[in-house]
Amino acid sequence: MEDYNKIIESLGVRYIKASNIKILQPVSISNYYDVENCILVLKKGRIKFGEEETVVNEGEALFIPGGRNTNITYGSGNALSLTNDEFVSRQGEFFKSESKAGLSDVVLDNLDYAAFEAKVFDSVNFFASLDIPPFVIKNDKLTNIVSEIIVESESTLEGNSRVVKLKTEHLVIEIIRYIITQRLFVEQMATNSTYFKDPRLIKIFAYVKDNLGGDLSNRILANVANVSEDYVGQYFKMLTGINPQDYIEYQRMEEAVNLLRTTKKSIRDIGKEVGYKDTAYFCRRFKMMFGIPAGKMRRRESLMNV
């Protein structure tokens, strides 16, 4: 319990966006991917996901951790099959954002959607670090919080941004509580708690976050952690489950996505800012990781921005 509380206390939670989505026509997306965590609460219709096409029932939620690929089908009936890249270009044909205030007589399939960040020490994507698959949540309290976030995000009342922030933090806590009470991903949660038992690892996280555009070789990381260069890779992987250079590339690409969505900087400048001197190489690695070109990610902003 103490370790779980440490995890929760360490998390920096950031609301990204939320809305109700009408499904205009059924669509099946292969290798859906996004950086942020997202939760989909099915209000009406059908969702299937994963290789086994697990069904999400009305009233249930599907949680997709940031950084996880999955196949997903929205809507009832015959679905058009698209790659994630194709869907990004055509999402307006399938999805439409709808105000919660206008949903009383809704007849189309629809879902509530919320996206958010949850980072350990503002550095490590917590749910991605667990390396867990998308999963279904059956919890009325949690699904109600998603609805409340949407309503508050559409509000013009004073303090609505603060309320959205607090409710998003509450949402993250309820997801973690659900994982714990349902005994899901027990080994992953136990491994993740090692982040809080070695201050040298925390120093590496902080250094990487502050120096994404600089030299982050194992030699540099070894100096930060005060261990040998030969040992630092083994040490990092032992505690996190991934090697340091893979972790660094993910952090760089995650920041690149943030810059694409929030600034007008050129792709070349963004690549340099996150540590890639060769723009062509940056673009290749970006497309390999996210499945779509950097320019299309900018136009997309996020899967549900319709």
N, C-alpha and C positions, 0 to 999 in steps of 0.2 A: 504493500500500500504506500509506503514512504517513497519508493522509487517512482510509482505512478504519479504521486503528487509533485515530485520533482520535475517529471516530464511536463506536466500541465503548467506548473509555475514558470518553466523555462520557455514556453511557447510564445512566439510573437505571432498573433493572428491578425490578418488583414482581409477585410471584405473586398471582393472584386466586383461582383455584380449579382443581381437576382431579378427574376421576372417570371411571369407565367407564360408558357409557350403553347400556342396552338399548333397541332400537327396537321398541316394542310393536306398532305398525302403521305402514305407509308414510304419509308426509306430504310434501307439496310446499308450501314457504313462499315467497311472493313478497315481494321487497324485505326480506329478512332484514337486520337492522342491529344492531350493538352497538358500544359505545364501546371495549371492550377488544379487543386482538388475541386470536384464538383459533386453535388448531390441532386438527384432527380426524384421528385415525389410524384408518382403517377396518380393523377386525379381521375382520368377517364381514358380507356383504351388499353393498349398493351405495349410492353417493352420486353425485348429479349436481348440477352447479351452473352458473350463468351462463345467458345467453341461448342459447348453443349447446349447453347441457346436457352439458358436459364430464364424462366419467365418471371417478370415483376408484376405482381397483381395490383389492382387499384387500391390505393391507400398505403402501399408500401413504398419504400425509398431505395434507390440504387445509389450507392456511394462509389465513385470512381477516383481512386487516389491519383494525384498529379504524377505525370511521368509514366503512366501505365497504358500500354496498347490494349485495346479490346475491340471485338466486333460487336456492333449494337444495331438493333432494329427498332425503329419507332413506328407505332401505328398498327392498326388492324388491317387485314386484307393483304393483297399482293404488293410486296415492297419492291421498289426499284433498287438494284444493287449498285453502289458507288464506292469508290475508294475515298479515303478521307480528303485527299487533294481535290477530287471532283466535287465532293459535297461542299467544301469550303467555297468553291466558285458558284454553287447553285443553291445554297442553303435557303435563300428567300423563296424558292419554289416549294419548300417543305415545312418551314417553320415561320411563325409570326408571333412576335411579342404581343401580349395582351394585358391591359390594366386589370388588376384584381377587381376593381370596382365594376367592370363590365362583364363579369363572368356568371351572373345569376342564371342566364338562359343559355349557357354554352352547350352546344351539342357535339362539337368536334372533339376528337381525342386531344387531351391537353395534360400538361405537367407543370409543376412548380420547379424552378431551377435556381440554385445558388452556387456561386463559385467563390473560393477563398484560398488564402495562403495560411499555412501553419508551420512555422519554422522554429526549430530548436536553436536557442541563442541567436535568433534572427539570421541564421546561416544555413541550417540543414532542413530541407523539406521533410518534415516529420513522417508523414504517411508514405512518401516515396522511399524514405530510408528503411521503413519496415519491409519493403519489397513484398507487399500483399496484393492480391488480385482484387478487382471490383467485387462487391458483395451486397446482398440485399439486407435492408434494415427494416424490422417490423417493430415500430415504436411510435405511438401516437404523439407523445410529447415532443419527440424530435421532429416529426413531420409538421407539427403545429408551429414550431420555431421557424422553420423554413418559410411557412406562409406569413408569419409575423414579420420576418425580415423583408419580404417582398412588399407587404403593405406599408411598412415604415419607410422603405426606400422610395416609395411613390408619394410619401407624405410631404407636405410643405410646412408642417408644424415645426416650431422651434426645437432644436436639439435632436432632429431626426437622425442626423449623421452619427451622433453619439449613441443613440438607441440602437441603430444598425450595428455599430461596432460591438456593443455589449452583447447583443443577441447573436452575432456571429461567433463571438468568443464562447457563449453558452452552447451554441451548436457544436463547436469543436469538442467541448467537454463532454457533451452527451454522446457524440460518436465514440470517444475514447471509453466512456462508461459502458457503452453497449458492447464494445469489443471485450472489455474486461468481464462484464457480467455474463456474457454468452460464451466465455472462454475461447474466443477466437484468436488465432495467431499468437498463442501463448509464448512460443519459442522466440518469435520475432520481437515481441514486447520485452521479453527478458533480455535479449541481446541489446536492444536499443537502450536499456537502462545503463549500459556501460559508458554511454556518453558522459555520465555524471560522476564517474569514478576515477577519472584521470584528467587533471587540469591541463596536461600537455596537449591532449586532443582538442580541448576547448580553445587553446591558444592557436592551434593550426586552423580551426574553423574561422576564428576571428581574423587571422592573418590573410587567409584566402579571400574572405569577404572584402577586406580593405585593399587588396592588391590584385584584383582580377586581371588588370592590364599589364602586370609586371611579371617578373621571373618567379615562377612557382615550381621550379624543379625540386626533385627530392633533396638535393643538396641544401636548398633554401629551407625547405620544411624541416629538415633534420636540425638545422640551426635553431629554428623557432621552438622545436620540441626538446632540444638539447639531448638528442639521441644520434647515433651514427647514421651516416647516409645509407650504408648497407642495410640497416635495420628499419629505417623509417617506413618503407613501403610495407614490410611484413607487419610492423606494429600497427599501422593505420588500418590495414585490412583485417587484422585480428579483432580490432574493436568495432569496426563499422561494417565489415563484410564486403567492402569494395576496395580496390587499390586507389591511392591518392590521385593519380592522374585522371582516372575515370571520374572521380568525384569533382575534380577541378573543372574538367570539361563540361560536366552537367551544370555546375554553378555558372560558368561563363555563358553557356547557352541560355540558361534561365534568365540571366541579366540581359542578354541580347534581346530576348523576347520582350522583357519589360521595356527596354529602350525603344524597340520597334513600335510598341503600343502607346508609349507615352511621350515620345519626342518626334521631331521631324528630321533628326540626324540621318545622314546617308548611311546606306548599308556598309559602305567602306569604312566610314568613321566609327560606326558601332562595332564592326569587327575589330578595329584597332583598339577601341576602348576596352574590349573584353579580352584582349591578348592575342589577336590574330593579325599578324602583319600582312599576310597573303590573303586578299579578299576572296579570290577564287577558292582557296582551301577552306576558308571560313564558310562560304556558301555551300560547298560540298558537305562539310560536316554538319551544318545546320539542317540541310535537307535529309541527310542520313538519319539524324536524330529525331526530327519532327515529322518527316514524311512530306513536307511541303516546303517550297522555297521561302527564303526570308521575306521577299517582297510580298508574297501572298499572305504570309502571317501578319504583316502590317495591315493589309487591306481587310483581313478577317477580323482582327482585334481579339475575338474569341468565338468559339463555336456558336454560342447562343446570341451573338450580337446581330439580331435581325430586326 
